[in-house]
Amino acid sequence: MNYQWYPGHMTKAKRQMQEDIKLIDLIIEITDARVPMSSRNPDIDDIGRNKSRLILLNKSDLADPKANESWIQYFKDQGYHAVGIDARNKSGIKKVQNTILEACKEKIERDRKKGIKNRPVRAMVVGIPNVGKSTFINTYAGKAATKTGNKPGVTKGKQWVRLNKSVELLDTPGILWPKFEDQTVGERLAMIGSIKDDILNIEELSLVMIDYLREHYAGAIEHRYEVSVEGRHVEVLERIARKRGCIKQNQEIDYAKAAALVMDEFRSGRLGRVTLEYPDGCGEEDA
């Protein structure tokens, strides 16, 4: 399956970010902790040259804890500031304020020497669709400062959010990039819900997920569905369908319904804490 989704509004949003970057002291990049590298838009590195950078691994509660540690260390080794968070449940949010001030300490010191006091750090919040940018801002701000949704592409237009005397955030729409050079990246983004489901083959995606879980998270399927994982992946999906009553009126297996169930339960964490990629030199066994 070929994975790609780049609607026209993303081109406009990227141009706006290029315009706004001159107003910014810091880029806060939200990633999905289950795919921290695949959920980073490579265009951001180009747009954000010479800016302080903070990477937040959101939804870290859904990812493998050891892998989270490995990724945070990996990004720090690359020269970024990095924090794991769960924006929905406020986990890790307290670390963010201090990390923002640490990332911008040179800017704050320059202001101090110029006699400028209390000028807030201006941070642009960026990320691909459905990684939780708006949820992070709402949680961090302590109020519903932006519109949120569980569908990719909800945030529209430019929104400044004044958090406190020391930080202002600029929210931006989620943008992907025009072409995935590696289709594995597209596949992983489809799995976490950053590409619209209605342009995907969910049945095919669920079979890839079943194979991945069998290889890297042995027991996840058996524990959740109480079925055997022996045989072909489609046979496993059929067992799941029968177990969960995904049967059509004519008693045929409803593969589409079963596939949607598997993907939904992965995305919500009901299949356990699963990471889909690991830093270079760090395998699943090492993470």
C-alpha positions in Angstrom: 0.0 0.0 0.0 1.3 3.5 -0.9 1.0 5.9 2.0 0.6 9.6 1.3 -1.6 12.5 2.4 -0.7 16.1 1.7 -3.9 18.3 1.3 -3.5 21.8 0.0 -4.0 23.5 3.4 -0.7 22.0 4.5 1.2 23.9 1.9 -0.3 27.1 3.1 0.4 26.2 6.7 4.1 25.6 5.9 4.4 29.0 4.2 2.8 30.6 7.3 5.3 28.9 9.6 8.2 30.1 7.4 6.8 33.6 7.9 6.3 33.3 11.6 9.7 31.8 12.5 11.3 35.2 12.7 9.0 35.9 15.7 10.1 32.8 17.5 12.7 32.0 20.2 12.0 28.3 20.5 10.4 25.5 18.5 8.5 22.9 20.6 8.1 19.9 18.4 5.4 17.4 19.5 6.1 13.8 18.4 4.3 10.5 19.1 6.4 8.5 21.5 5.5 5.3 19.7 7.2 6.6 16.5 9.4 9.5 17.6 11.4 9.6 14.4 8.7 8.9 11.8 6.4 11.5 13.5 9.1 14.3 13.0 8.5 16.4 9.9 11.9 16.8 8.2 10.8 20.3 7.0 10.9 21.5 10.6 14.7 21.2 10.8 14.9 23.4 7.7 12.4 26.0 8.9 13.9 26.0 12.4 17.6 26.4 11.6 19.4 28.4 14.4 16.4 28.2 16.7 16.4 26.5 20.2 14.6 23.2 20.0 12.6 21.1 22.4 11.2 17.7 21.4 8.2 16.4 23.4 7.5 12.7 23.2 3.7 12.8 23.7 1.6 9.8 24.4 4.5 8.3 26.2 2.0 6.3 28.3 1.2 4.3 25.2 4.8 3.5 24.3 7.3 1.0 25.7 8.8 2.7 28.8 12.4 1.5 28.0 12.1 2.7 24.5 11.0 6.1 25.8 14.2 6.4 27.8 16.3 5.4 24.8 14.6 8.0 22.6 15.0 10.8 25.1 18.7 10.1 25.4 19.0 9.8 21.7 17.6 13.2 21.1 19.7 14.8 23.8 22.7 13.2 22.2 21.7 15.0 19.0 21.7 18.3 20.8 18.0 18.7 21.4 16.2 19.2 24.7 13.7 16.3 25.1 11.0 15.4 27.6 8.5 12.5 27.6 4.9 13.6 28.3 1.3 12.3 28.5 -0.6 15.5 27.7 -4.0 14.0 28.4 -3.1 13.0 31.9 -0.7 15.9 32.6 2.3 13.5 33.1 5.6 15.3 32.5 4.0 18.7 31.9 5.7 20.2 35.0 9.1 19.5 33.4 8.3 21.4 30.3 8.4 24.9 31.9 11.9 24.5 33.3 13.1 22.8 30.1 11.8 25.8 28.0 13.7 28.2 30.2 16.8 26.0 30.1 16.6 25.8 26.3 16.3 29.6 26.0 18.7 30.7 28.8 21.1 32.4 26.3 18.2 34.5 24.9 17.0 35.3 28.5 20.6 36.3 29.5 20.9 38.5 26.4 17.7 40.3 27.3 18.9 40.8 30.8 22.1 42.4 29.7 20.1 44.8 27.4 18.0 45.7 30.4 14.9 43.9 29.0 13.0 42.3 31.8 10.1 39.9 31.6 9.9 39.6 27.9 8.3 36.1 27.5 9.9 33.3 25.5 7.9 33.0 22.3 7.6 29.3 21.3 6.1 27.8 18.2 4.4 24.5 18.8 4.7 22.2 15.7 4.0 18.7 14.8 2.3 16.4 12.3 -1.5 15.7 12.5 -2.9 13.8 15.5 0.2 13.8 17.8 -1.6 15.9 20.4 -0.4 19.5 19.9 -3.7 21.1 21.0 -4.1 18.7 23.9 -0.6 19.7 25.1 -1.3 23.4 24.9 -4.7 23.1 26.7 -3.1 21.0 29.4 -0.1 23.3 29.7 -2.2 26.4 29.7 -4.7 24.9 32.2 -7.7 25.8 30.0 -9.2 24.9 26.7 -7.0 27.4 24.7 -7.3 25.6 21.4 -9.8 23.4 19.6 -8.9 19.7 19.9 -10.1 16.6 18.1 -9.1 13.0 17.5 -9.0 13.4 13.8 -5.9 14.7 11.9 -6.1 18.2 10.7 -8.5 19.9 13.2 -6.3 22.9 14.1 -6.9 25.8 11.7 -5.0 29.0 11.4 -2.6 30.8 13.7 -3.3 31.0 17.5 -1.1 32.7 20.1 -1.6 31.5 23.7 -0.2 33.5 26.6 0.6 31.0 29.3 2.3 33.1 32.0 4.7 36.0 32.3 7.6 33.9 30.9 6.1 31.9 28.0 3.9 32.5 25.0 3.0 29.7 22.6 2.1 29.9 18.9 -0.1 27.0 17.9 0.2 25.8 14.3 -1.8 23.3 12.2 -0.4 19.8 11.8 1.5 19.4 8.6 3.1 16.4 6.9 5.5 16.6 4.1 4.8 16.1 0.3 6.4 12.7 -0.1 7.5 9.9 2.2 10.9 8.7 0.8 10.5 5.6 3.0 7.0 4.0 2.9 7.7 2.4 6.3 7.4 5.9 7.7 4.0 6.3 6.0 2.9 2.9 7.3 3.8 3.9 10.9 2.0 7.2 10.6 -1.0 5.4 9.3 -0.9 3.1 12.3 -1.0 5.9 14.8 -3.7 7.8 13.0 -1.8 10.7 11.5 -3.1 9.9 8.0 -6.9 9.9 7.5 -8.3 6.4 7.8 -10.7 6.9 4.9 -7.9 6.9 2.4 -6.3 3.8 3.9 -6.8 0.0 3.6 -7.4 -0.7 7.3 -7.6 -4.4 6.8 -4.2 -4.5 5.2 -2.8 -2.2 8.0 -4.2 -4.4 10.7 -2.4 -7.4 9.2 0.9 -5.5 9.3 0.1 -4.6 13.0 -0.6 -8.3 13.8 2.7 -9.4 12.3 4.6 -6.6 14.2 3.0 -7.5 17.5 3.7 -11.2 17.0 7.4 -10.5 16.3 8.1 -7.8 18.9 5.5 -7.9 21.6 4.8 -11.6 22.0 1.8 -12.2 24.1 0.0 -8.9 23.4 -2.6 -10.5 21.1 -3.1 -13.6 23.1 -3.5 -11.6 26.3 -6.0 -9.2 24.8 -8.1 -11.5 22.6 -7.4 -15.0 24.0 -6.6 -16.4 20.6 -3.7 -18.3 19.1 -1.3 -16.3 16.9 -0.1 -19.4 15.0 -0.5 -19.5 11.2 -1.0 -16.6 8.7 -1.9 -13.1 9.9 -5.3 -13.3 8.2 -6.1 -16.4 10.2 -5.2 -14.5 13.4 -7.5 -11.6 12.3 -10.3 -14.2 11.7 -9.9 -15.6 15.2 -10.1 -12.1 16.6 -13.2 -11.5 14.6 -14.9 -14.6 15.9 -13.9 -13.9 19.4 -15.2 -10.4 19.3 -18.4 -11.1 17.4 -17.3 -9.4 14.1 -19.7 -11.5 12.1 -22.1 -10.3 9.3 -25.7 -11.3 9.1 -25.0 -14.1 6.7 -22.4 -15.5 9.2 -19.5 -14.3 7.1 -16.4 -12.9 8.9 -16.5 -9.1 9.0 -12.8 -8.5 8.4 -13.2 -4.7 8.1 -14.8 -4.5 11.5 -12.2 -6.7 13.1 -9.4 -4.8 11.5 -10.8 -1.5 12.7 -11.1 -3.0 16.2 -7.4 -4.1 16.2 -6.2 -0.6 15.0 -8.4 1.2 17.5 -7.2 -1.0 20.4 -3.6 -0.4 19.4 -4.1 3.4 19.2 -5.8 3.6 22.5 -3.2 1.4 24.3 -5.5 -1.5 25.1 -3.0 -3.8 23.4 -0.4 -2.7 25.8 2.5 -0.2 25.6 3.9 -0.6 22.1 6.7 1.2 20.4 7.0 0.9 16.6 10.6 2.1 16.0 13.8 2.4 18.0 16.9 4.6 17.9 19.8 3.6 15.7 21.8 0.9 17.4 19.0 0.2 19.9 16.9 -2.9 19.1 13.7 -3.9 20.7 15.6 -6.2 23.0 17.9 -3.4 24.1 15.4 -0.5 24.5 
